[in-house]
Amino acid sequence: MINIKMEIITKYFPDLEEQQIKQLAALKELYTGWNEKINVISRKDIDNFYERHVLHSLSIAKIFSFPDGNNVLDLGTGGGFPGIPLAIYFPKVHFHLVDSINKKLTVVKEVAASIGLNNITTQHTRAEAITGKKFDTVVTRAVAPLKDLWKWSEHLARGNRQWAIGNGQGAMGNEQRATSNGQTIGNGLICLKGGDLTQEISDSGLSPQIFEIEKIFNEAYFKDKYLLYVPRPS
C-alpha cells in the first residue's frame, strides 16, 4: 500500500517501478529520524516532505531526461536534494552530491545506503575547489544567486554534448522559451529557484530558459517556483 503522503508523487509519476516507489516511500521516515539528530530539513517542511522536497526535486525529471551513463553534479546538495530523488528516478545516471557541510553529507550517505541507492557519490568541498572532474549537467537547489551558481559551475560542465529535452511543460518568456519537445539541448546548469527572479537574472548577465513549476505540478506550493536552465557555451 502506498503511503498516503506518497500519493502526490505517484499522481504525477504514475509509471514509477516498484523499486523506485519503495525507495521514495522510505525517505520520509529516514529523514525524520535523521532530522532529530542533525537539522537538515525544517519541521514545517518535514510535514510536507514529499511535496516540498521530493516532488520539487523531481520537477527536473518532468522537463529533462538525462541519458543513461551521464554524470550529474548536485551543487550544494544539503540533505540530498535534488540529487537523491533524481538518482532514484534515473537509476542509470550517476549523481555526484557536493556540499561544504560534512554532517549533511553524512545524512546523504546513510539515506542512500538505507534504500540501496548505488548511483551516487558524495564530496565534502566547495564547488570552486573541484578540479579534474567534468559533468554532463550541474543541478542545484542552493540559495546562492544565479550569477554565483554559474561562476562556480561553468567550468565543471562538459561542452558540445546534446541530449533530449522532455515535454517542455511550463515554459515561459519569448527569447527564454524552452526548447520544443523532441529537440535537443546542450550541457549546462539547471537550478530550482523561487520568488521574483527579475533582478537576479539581470544581475547574472545570463538569459536562462525559465519553466514555471506550477504549470507542471498543479499544487499551490509551486506558485512562484521556477526551474532555470543555462546552457554551457560550446
Backbone bond lengths (Angstrom), bond angles and torsions (degrees), N, CA, C in turn:
res aa  C-N    CA-C-N  psi(-1)  N-CA   C-N-CA  omega(-1)  CA-C   N-CA-C  phi
1 M - - - 1.467 - - 1.528 109.88 -
2 I 1.297 117.68 133.59 1.455 121.97 -178.35 1.526 110.01 -77.41
3 N 1.326 116.24 131.56 1.449 122.38 173.34 1.527 108.36 -52.04
4 I 1.346 116.02 133.56 1.467 119.02 -175.52 1.532 111.42 -58.53
5 K 1.323 116.81 -32.30 1.465 119.70 178.48 1.527 111.07 -69.87
6 M 1.320 115.66 -22.94 1.464 120.79 179.11 1.519 112.22 -77.05
7 E 1.305 116.90 -13.01 1.461 120.02 -176.09 1.525 111.98 -60.69
8 I 1.333 116.61 -30.26 1.465 118.77 179.53 1.525 110.77 -67.74
9 I 1.327 117.12 -26.08 1.463 120.82 176.95 1.526 110.27 -76.58
10 T 1.317 116.70 -50.17 1.468 119.77 -178.46 1.531 111.79 -69.18
11 K 1.327 117.03 -20.79 1.466 120.83 175.35 1.527 110.25 -61.75
12 Y 1.318 116.41 -42.86 1.461 120.90 -176.94 1.519 113.41 -97.67
13 F 1.330 116.42 -14.99 1.465 121.50 178.39 1.527 109.13 -130.57
14 P 1.334 116.92 70.10 1.469 120.89 -174.48 1.523 114.29 -71.30
15 D 1.319 118.13 -12.94 1.467 120.94 -175.11 1.524 113.47 -101.69
16 L 1.317 117.24 17.16 1.462 120.05 177.38 1.521 110.54 -61.79
17 E 1.326 116.37 143.15 1.453 120.47 176.17 1.525 109.97 -77.64
18 E 1.327 115.74 160.38 1.463 120.95 -176.14 1.529 111.71 -55.85
19 Q 1.331 116.79 -42.47 1.460 120.36 -179.82 1.522 111.37 -62.93
20 Q 1.320 117.16 -39.59 1.461 120.51 178.87 1.524 110.89 -65.80
21 I 1.316 116.79 -40.82 1.466 120.64 178.32 1.521 110.47 -62.52
22 K 1.317 117.13 -43.33 1.465 120.86 179.16 1.525 110.86 -62.16
23 Q 1.316 116.01 -43.27 1.463 119.38 -179.37 1.525 111.31 -65.34
24 L 1.313 116.93 -45.22 1.461 120.48 179.13 1.524 111.52 -65.13
25 A 1.318 116.67 -40.17 1.464 121.12 -178.76 1.519 112.07 -65.37
26 A 1.319 117.38 -26.44 1.465 121.19 -178.86 1.526 112.65 -79.49
27 L 1.311 117.73 -16.13 1.458 120.72 -171.62 1.523 113.63 -64.77
28 K 1.316 117.91 -42.32 1.476 120.35 -174.64 1.520 111.07 -58.80
29 E 1.311 117.60 -49.29 1.462 120.67 -178.75 1.527 111.00 -64.03
30 L 1.319 116.47 -40.54 1.460 120.06 179.92 1.525 111.31 -63.61
31 Y 1.315 116.88 -46.26 1.464 119.51 -178.93 1.526 111.78 -70.12
32 T 1.316 117.11 -34.40 1.464 119.74 176.75 1.521 110.04 -61.59
33 G 1.328 116.39 -43.94 1.457 120.54 178.71 1.519 112.61 -63.83
34 W 1.309 116.52 -45.91 1.461 119.98 179.74 1.519 111.90 -68.57
35 N 1.323 116.99 -31.03 1.456 120.45 -178.29 1.519 111.93 -65.37
36 E 1.335 116.47 -24.29 1.460 120.41 177.24 1.524 111.27 -73.07
37 K 1.326 116.84 -20.47 1.467 121.67 179.60 1.526 111.63 -101.04
38 I 1.310 115.21 -42.31 1.466 121.78 -177.72 1.522 107.70 -132.28
39 N 1.313 116.88 121.48 1.463 119.88 -176.27 1.531 110.28 -76.41
40 V 1.330 115.24 95.27 1.468 119.37 179.27 1.526 112.48 -106.41
41 I 1.328 116.58 -19.74 1.465 121.70 -178.97 1.523 108.13 -138.12
42 S 1.327 117.81 136.26 1.459 120.36 179.50 1.524 110.32 -65.38
43 R 1.340 115.55 152.35 1.464 119.70 -179.07 1.526 111.27 -58.55
44 K 1.324 116.77 -39.75 1.465 120.70 178.92 1.520 110.91 -59.86
45 D 1.324 115.72 -40.82 1.459 119.45 -178.39 1.521 112.51 -76.63
46 I 1.335 117.44 -29.11 1.468 119.85 175.90 1.520 109.65 -61.00
47 D 1.328 116.77 -38.28 1.467 120.77 179.76 1.528 111.71 -67.03
48 N 1.320 116.57 -21.66 1.474 121.77 178.51 1.528 109.87 -122.05
49 F 1.319 114.95 38.83 1.457 122.65 -169.57 1.524 113.32 -56.27
50 Y 1.325 117.19 -48.67 1.466 119.06 -173.78 1.517 112.51 -69.77
51 E 1.308 117.67 -32.63 1.460 119.66 178.37 1.528 111.33 -77.20
52 R 1.332 116.85 -49.94 1.458 120.95 -168.76 1.525 114.41 -83.95
53 H 1.307 116.75 -17.34 1.462 119.00 -179.59 1.523 112.15 -118.88
54 V 1.319 117.07 -52.54 1.465 119.63 -175.77 1.527 111.25 -74.67
55 L 1.332 117.51 -54.22 1.464 119.96 -178.52 1.528 110.80 -64.25
56 H 1.314 116.23 -41.09 1.465 120.03 178.02 1.529 110.39 -57.16
57 S 1.323 116.61 -45.33 1.468 120.80 178.08 1.518 111.48 -61.97
58 L 1.327 116.01 -40.54 1.460 120.80 -176.19 1.525 113.48 -75.70
59 S 1.328 117.78 -5.35 1.469 118.81 174.39 1.529 109.88 -59.46
60 I 1.315 116.56 -29.63 1.468 120.52 177.17 1.520 110.41 -61.31
61 A 1.336 115.98 -39.57 1.469 120.84 -178.36 1.520 112.33 -71.03
62 K 1.330 117.53 -20.02 1.460 120.35 177.27 1.528 111.87 -75.77
63 I 1.317 115.97 -19.06 1.460 120.23 -176.06 1.517 112.42 -111.72
64 F 1.326 116.41 -40.65 1.462 121.31 -176.40 1.521 111.01 -113.76
65 S 1.310 116.12 139.78 1.462 121.95 177.59 1.522 108.37 -118.22
66 F 1.329 116.31 102.83 1.462 120.47 -178.14 1.522 110.52 -73.48
67 P 1.317 119.00 129.79 1.468 121.34 178.66 1.528 111.21 -65.96
68 D 1.327 115.81 148.61 1.459 120.71 175.26 1.524 109.52 -54.56
69 G 1.308 116.00 139.45 1.453 120.72 177.96 1.515 114.75 88.55
70 N 1.334 117.65 -7.14 1.465 119.62 177.69 1.524 110.97 -68.04
71 N 1.317 115.04 156.48 1.461 122.75 174.32 1.519 108.69 -113.93
72 V 1.335 115.78 122.76 1.458 121.71 -176.08 1.528 109.06 -119.36
73 L 1.314 116.56 132.87 1.460 122.45 176.80 1.519 109.71 -98.98
74 D 1.338 116.84 126.50 1.464 122.17 172.17 1.525 106.65 -99.56
75 L 1.305 115.66 107.10 1.459 123.07 -172.58 1.527 110.78 -90.57
76 G 1.337 117.31 117.45 1.456 120.97 -177.38 1.512 111.10 70.15
77 T 1.320 116.36 52.64 1.467 122.17 -171.04 1.524 114.35 -67.86
78 G 1.334 117.47 -20.29 1.461 119.06 -177.00 1.514 110.37 62.34
79 G 1.326 116.21 -121.56 1.458 120.98 178.60 1.518 114.30 -84.25
80 G 1.343 117.04 6.00 1.461 119.47 176.61 1.511 115.39 116.77
81 F 1.342 116.16 26.50 1.462 120.31 -178.06 1.526 110.01 -125.31
82 P 1.314 116.01 131.00 1.473 129.53 9.52 1.525 115.36 -88.19
83 G 1.337 117.92 3.02 1.455 120.99 -168.99 1.513 117.20 -58.18
84 I 1.344 117.34 -47.40 1.467 118.85 -176.24 1.529 112.10 -66.04
85 P 1.343 120.42 -50.47 1.467 118.31 176.77 1.529 112.99 -58.17
86 L 1.326 117.44 -38.49 1.464 119.96 179.24 1.523 111.35 -67.99
87 A 1.324 117.33 -37.00 1.466 120.34 178.35 1.525 111.22 -66.17
88 I 1.317 116.79 -33.02 1.466 120.54 174.96 1.525 109.78 -67.98
89 Y 1.316 116.41 -43.16 1.469 120.70 -177.05 1.522 112.02 -71.23
90 F 1.330 116.88 -35.14 1.473 121.83 -179.79 1.532 109.30 -114.95
91 P 1.318 118.56 76.58 1.473 121.00 -173.43 1.520 114.47 -66.92
92 K 1.344 117.72 -15.99 1.467 120.37 -179.60 1.529 112.37 -103.47
93 V 1.321 115.37 14.00 1.462 121.86 175.50 1.527 107.74 -112.67
94 H 1.322 117.44 139.91 1.464 120.30 179.64 1.525 110.03 -93.49
95 F 1.327 116.19 133.99 1.457 122.36 179.55 1.525 109.75 -118.31
96 H 1.317 115.88 129.13 1.468 122.44 178.17 1.523 107.19 -109.70
97 L 1.324 117.56 112.31 1.457 123.16 -173.45 1.526 109.80 -100.42
98 V 1.328 115.69 121.76 1.459 121.96 -173.92 1.522 110.36 -120.24
99 D 1.333 115.88 137.77 1.460 120.27 174.24 1.522 109.02 -153.71
100 S 1.330 115.93 154.42 1.461 120.35 -179.56 1.524 112.14 -87.24
101 I 1.341 117.37 -7.43 1.472 121.52 -179.56 1.520 108.71 -108.76
102 N 1.308 116.32 110.00 1.461 121.48 -171.00 1.522 113.00 -66.01
103 K 1.335 117.90 -34.91 1.463 119.21 -177.18 1.527 111.36 -65.53
104 K 1.311 117.36 -28.63 1.463 119.62 176.22 1.524 110.51 -70.33
105 L 1.324 116.19 -36.09 1.460 119.43 177.19 1.521 111.38 -68.61
106 T 1.331 117.26 -27.36 1.467 120.24 173.85 1.520 109.74 -60.11
107 V 1.328 116.22 -43.59 1.465 120.87 177.65 1.522 110.00 -62.77
108 V 1.314 116.94 -45.50 1.467 121.43 179.90 1.521 110.94 -56.07
109 K 1.320 116.51 -49.12 1.471 120.66 -177.78 1.519 111.96 -65.08
110 E 1.323 117.27 -40.57 1.466 120.53 -179.27 1.526 111.51 -69.38
111 V 1.324 116.94 -40.60 1.468 120.34 177.77 1.525 109.94 -63.63
112 A 1.321 116.66 -46.29 1.466 120.72 -179.88 1.522 111.19 -60.19
113 A 1.332 116.78 -42.90 1.465 120.37 179.66 1.522 111.10 -65.45
114 S 1.319 116.82 -37.77 1.467 121.15 -177.36 1.520 112.63 -65.66
115 I 1.326 117.48 -31.22 1.469 120.15 -178.13 1.529 112.05 -103.56
116 G 1.320 116.39 6.65 1.461 119.49 177.75 1.509 113.91 70.05
117 L 1.319 116.45 35.47 1.465 121.48 -179.12 1.526 108.30 -91.28
118 N 1.320 116.45 108.96 1.465 119.56 -172.40 1.528 114.49 -111.66
119 N 1.329 116.80 13.39 1.471 119.09 179.69 1.523 112.10 -109.82
120 I 1.347 116.41 27.66 1.457 119.74 174.32 1.523 110.27 -128.06
121 T 1.323 115.10 151.02 1.455 123.02 168.19 1.520 106.85 -129.75
122 T 1.328 116.71 162.37 1.460 120.75 -179.50 1.522 109.85 -128.26
123 Q 1.315 115.03 158.30 1.465 120.25 177.20 1.519 109.28 -149.82
124 H 1.327 115.67 128.41 1.461 121.73 177.99 1.523 108.56 -88.65
125 T 1.306 116.12 97.65 1.461 120.73 -177.41 1.520 109.27 -168.02
126 R 1.306 115.18 175.61 1.460 121.77 171.26 1.527 108.71 -102.19
127 A 1.295 116.00 153.66 1.466 120.23 -175.72 1.515 111.99 -56.71
128 E 1.327 116.48 -41.48 1.459 119.41 -175.98 1.530 112.62 -68.45
129 A 1.348 115.86 -13.90 1.467 120.00 179.98 1.526 112.72 -93.60
130 I 1.322 117.81 -4.50 1.464 120.87 -179.48 1.525 109.27 -77.03
131 T 1.307 116.28 124.58 1.463 120.89 178.49 1.522 109.67 -133.90
132 G 1.317 115.42 155.57 1.457 120.64 175.16 1.510 114.66 73.18
133 K 1.335 117.74 13.49 1.458 120.84 179.69 1.519 109.69 -131.52
134 K 1.319 116.26 144.29 1.455 122.39 175.10 1.520 108.55 -129.96
135 F 1.323 115.67 146.88 1.452 121.78 -177.70 1.524 109.65 -129.11
136 D 1.326 115.10 152.39 1.461 119.13 178.30 1.516 111.18 -72.18
137 T 1.321 116.04 -34.18 1.460 121.16 -178.00 1.519 108.98 -149.35
138 V 1.322 116.31 148.05 1.463 122.08 172.15 1.520 107.43 -114.01
139 V 1.333 116.73 127.75 1.462 121.40 176.05 1.521 108.20 -117.72
140 T 1.315 116.33 151.40 1.457 118.94 179.30 1.516 111.33 -159.68
141 R 1.328 114.05 146.81 1.457 121.10 170.82 1.530 108.78 -119.97
142 A 1.323 115.52 16.77 1.460 121.15 -177.79 1.528 110.51 -66.78
143 V 1.326 115.43 156.67 1.466 120.04 -174.50 1.528 112.68 -90.01
144 A 1.306 118.39 1.78 1.464 121.34 -179.50 1.528 110.92 -64.51
145 P 1.326 117.67 152.80 1.465 120.94 177.26 1.524 111.75 -60.15
146 L 1.320 115.93 151.73 1.460 121.51 -178.16 1.525 111.66 -56.88
147 K 1.328 117.86 -40.24 1.470 119.77 -178.39 1.523 111.19 -61.68
148 D 1.341 117.08 -35.76 1.463 120.40 178.60 1.521 111.13 -73.68
149 L 1.322 116.64 -42.07 1.464 120.25 178.46 1.524 110.68 -58.99
150 W 1.328 115.60 -39.99 1.469 119.34 179.23 1.523 110.93 -69.46
151 K 1.318 117.12 -42.33 1.466 121.24 179.36 1.533 110.81 -60.33
152 W 1.331 116.10 -41.12 1.461 120.42 -177.95 1.523 112.79 -74.20
153 S 1.326 116.95 -27.05 1.468 119.41 -170.25 1.523 114.84 -108.13
154 E 1.326 117.83 -17.55 1.470 120.42 -172.83 1.523 112.15 -55.42
155 H 1.327 116.70 -41.68 1.465 120.14 -176.28 1.524 113.00 -77.39
156 L 1.340 116.89 -8.24 1.463 120.58 -175.83 1.521 113.23 -94.34
157 A 1.322 117.54 -13.99 1.467 120.69 -177.02 1.518 111.07 -94.69
158 R 1.313 116.44 132.61 1.460 121.50 175.33 1.524 109.61 -65.60
159 G 1.306 116.69 147.58 1.457 120.45 177.84 1.513 112.49 -100.65
160 N 1.342 115.33 166.20 1.471 122.46 171.56 1.523 114.09 59.82
161 R 1.314 117.74 32.39 1.459 119.80 173.67 1.526 107.28 -120.12
162 Q 1.314 115.81 131.16 1.458 121.33 -174.83 1.522 110.34 -113.53
163 W 1.338 115.64 144.82 1.454 120.15 176.14 1.518 108.80 -151.32
164 A 1.301 116.09 166.42 1.466 121.01 -170.47 1.511 112.31 -79.03
165 I 1.313 115.07 142.22 1.451 120.49 171.24 1.524 107.72 -88.01
166 G 1.324 116.06 159.72 1.459 119.96 -179.84 1.515 111.19 -80.69
167 N 1.343 115.80 -138.70 1.456 118.81 -172.44 1.525 113.86 -82.36
168 G 1.339 117.59 -6.75 1.456 119.36 175.26 1.511 114.53 70.06
169 Q 1.320 118.79 20.78 1.454 121.01 179.43 1.524 110.01 -64.19
170 G 1.319 116.35 146.47 1.448 120.65 172.61 1.507 115.60 81.21
171 A 1.319 118.70 9.91 1.460 120.27 -178.13 1.519 110.42 -67.86
172 M 1.326 116.28 145.10 1.457 119.70 179.59 1.524 109.02 -140.19
173 G 1.314 115.86 168.74 1.456 120.53 177.10 1.514 111.97 88.18
174 N 1.317 116.16 -179.21 1.457 122.06 177.53 1.522 109.61 -109.72
175 E 1.352 116.78 -79.76 1.459 118.29 177.26 1.521 111.23 -64.18
176 Q 1.337 116.61 -16.37 1.454 120.52 -179.18 1.526 112.02 -98.78
177 R 1.308 116.58 9.27 1.463 119.31 -176.80 1.516 110.88 -65.20
178 A 1.341 115.60 143.06 1.467 120.60 -176.56 1.515 111.72 -66.81
179 T 1.323 114.98 153.68 1.451 121.38 176.45 1.522 110.17 -60.75
180 S 1.307 117.93 141.17 1.456 122.15 -177.40 1.519 112.16 -68.46
181 N 1.313 115.78 154.80 1.457 121.99 177.91 1.525 110.47 -56.09
182 G 1.341 115.64 136.34 1.449 120.26 177.54 1.511 113.85 93.63
183 Q 1.337 117.73 -15.28 1.449 120.75 176.56 1.528 109.71 -88.26
184 T 1.313 116.15 -178.22 1.454 119.71 -179.09 1.516 110.88 -122.48
185 I 1.320 115.09 158.87 1.453 121.13 175.68 1.518 107.85 -130.31
186 G 1.320 116.12 167.52 1.453 120.23 178.85 1.513 111.67 -97.59
187 N 1.329 115.07 177.12 1.452 120.65 177.79 1.521 109.98 -67.07
188 G 1.324 115.68 160.04 1.448 118.69 178.93 1.506 112.07 169.14
189 L 1.320 115.75 -151.56 1.460 124.01 -176.06 1.520 110.16 -109.80
190 I 1.333 116.32 130.90 1.463 122.89 174.40 1.520 106.87 -120.08
191 C 1.323 117.56 120.73 1.463 118.25 -179.69 1.519 111.72 -133.09
192 L 1.327 114.38 145.70 1.454 123.00 177.53 1.520 108.12 -95.45
193 K 1.332 115.97 127.64 1.455 121.66 -174.74 1.523 110.09 -136.42
194 G 1.342 115.93 166.07 1.453 120.14 177.11 1.515 111.66 -143.96
195 G 1.341 115.92 160.86 1.451 121.19 176.92 1.517 113.29 84.82
196 D 1.324 115.23 -167.82 1.464 121.73 179.36 1.529 108.45 -78.47
197 L 1.311 116.26 113.54 1.463 121.40 -174.85 1.526 113.32 -100.41
198 T 1.326 117.18 5.47 1.464 120.97 -173.96 1.521 112.21 -54.86
199 Q 1.330 116.59 -53.02 1.462 120.21 -177.57 1.523 111.59 -69.26
200 E 1.325 116.34 -39.44 1.467 120.36 -179.56 1.528 111.41 -61.82
201 I 1.321 116.36 -42.53 1.466 119.86 178.82 1.523 110.42 -68.46
202 S 1.324 116.55 -40.76 1.462 120.42 178.40 1.528 110.90 -61.03
203 D 1.318 116.29 -44.06 1.467 121.09 -179.56 1.526 112.09 -64.83
204 S 1.325 116.02 -27.75 1.469 119.89 -176.44 1.525 112.66 -75.05
205 G 1.338 116.47 -24.57 1.455 120.29 -175.46 1.518 113.24 72.87
206 L 1.335 116.74 12.78 1.462 122.37 -177.96 1.523 110.50 -105.85
207 S 1.323 116.65 164.73 1.465 122.00 176.02 1.522 108.90 -125.96
208 P 1.318 116.95 73.71 1.470 119.65 -176.42 1.519 112.30 -71.18
209 Q 1.306 115.61 152.25 1.457 120.58 166.88 1.523 106.53 -77.19
210 I 1.328 116.63 137.16 1.459 121.49 -172.62 1.527 109.74 -120.51
211 F 1.320 115.36 132.91 1.459 121.97 177.36 1.525 109.04 -120.78
212 E 1.320 116.69 131.17 1.458 121.58 176.41 1.528 108.75 -86.00
213 I 1.317 116.60 116.46 1.461 119.75 -175.03 1.526 111.43 -68.82
214 E 1.333 118.16 -28.70 1.462 119.37 -179.68 1.533 111.64 -66.77
215 K 1.334 117.68 -17.20 1.460 120.28 175.08 1.525 111.53 -85.65
216 I 1.322 116.06 -10.90 1.459 121.60 176.40 1.522 109.95 -96.24
217 F 1.334 115.28 -45.78 1.463 122.24 177.74 1.523 108.05 -117.12
218 N 1.313 117.36 114.24 1.456 121.59 -177.20 1.527 110.41 -81.24
219 E 1.327 115.22 70.32 1.458 122.80 -179.29 1.526 107.69 -133.51
220 A 1.352 116.09 140.32 1.464 120.60 -175.22 1.523 113.01 -58.57
221 Y 1.324 117.08 -32.60 1.463 120.40 -177.13 1.523 112.28 -59.29
222 F 1.319 117.43 -29.00 1.460 120.47 -172.97 1.525 114.22 -88.67
223 K 1.330 117.08 6.14 1.461 119.55 173.53 1.529 107.74 -63.16
224 D 1.302 117.00 132.67 1.468 123.32 -178.33 1.526 113.14 65.33
225 K 1.332 116.70 24.82 1.465 121.24 172.64 1.529 107.69 -109.36
226 Y 1.323 116.16 135.26 1.460 120.43 -173.26 1.525 111.67 -133.94
227 L 1.316 114.10 155.87 1.456 121.94 170.50 1.521 106.93 -115.93
228 L 1.312 116.62 126.42 1.460 122.34 -179.58 1.524 109.94 -111.59
229 Y 1.323 115.60 137.55 1.465 121.21 177.27 1.521 109.33 -124.42
230 V 1.327 115.82 124.22 1.465 121.94 177.25 1.523 107.98 -118.47
231 P 1.333 118.96 113.78 1.468 120.51 179.69 1.521 111.48 -73.21
232 R 1.319 115.25 146.72 1.458 120.03 175.13 1.521 108.38 -79.35
233 P 1.331 118.41 132.89 1.472 120.06 178.23 1.522 110.77 -59.12
234 S 1.320 116.57 139.36 1.469 119.87 179.95 1.522 110.71 -76.45
